[in-house]
């Protein structure tokens, strides 16, 4: 009886939320494009745009990470970019839920981006970015949501793998690509960091985009087998750090304007050693 009441309450809340122009009932349950379709389009984009390598003259470098800006509002987003540039970050990684999925919010987000010669940008799609046919606009503005980039320093190179989990799963094709990428490339790099939107270790109950248990097992096995150093995510809006074997799993605070604990994360690499710092507004 209690389970039935809880389900009815959840559906009542969803019904109320469906009247909000930042929420889409259809997109809440299922993305318009399948993860396999988005992966194939990302691969086409990757093939056309070539390798993404950042060359750094120093053995030390800094990356900025954020997630869940949910634009709309742009105050925190602008502070994030301004801080990154002032701090000398070589790039900013944006781990999903950049917008609400509305085309006009994507346009607003895009207008806030700094010039490419001041800060390299690496976006990933989140579940909210897929609402309201949002993938079409994401792909138009940003292209791929599944790709790798590397950072090359005088003493070694590091591999960053960006994954599309916006629909709650990597899907069969993307997961196979991840396995092949790790098998072929991991041994060539000093450090390996995975980045996606949906966090593997949940810290709050939610009815949307929960990762599949079987997929979690495969991902944890891959992290152990290929000595993945970090797995960086957003989605839950609240920071959380879990150490599982060699891998540090990090969930970031949301960057969302008006959010009580809004913030971002800095990732330092100093002579090959990784460390991180949370920054709150």
Beta strands, then each sheet from edge to edge (+ up, - down):
strand 1: 53-55
strand 2: 60-66
strand 3: 91-95
strand 4: 120-124
strand 5: 147-153
strand 6: 156-162
strand 7: 191-195
strand 8: 230-233
strand 9: 240-244
strand 10: 247-251
strand 11: 263-270
strand 12: 273-280
sheet 1: 1+ 5+ 6- 7- 8- 10- 9+
sheet 2: 4+ 3+ 2+ 11- 12+
end
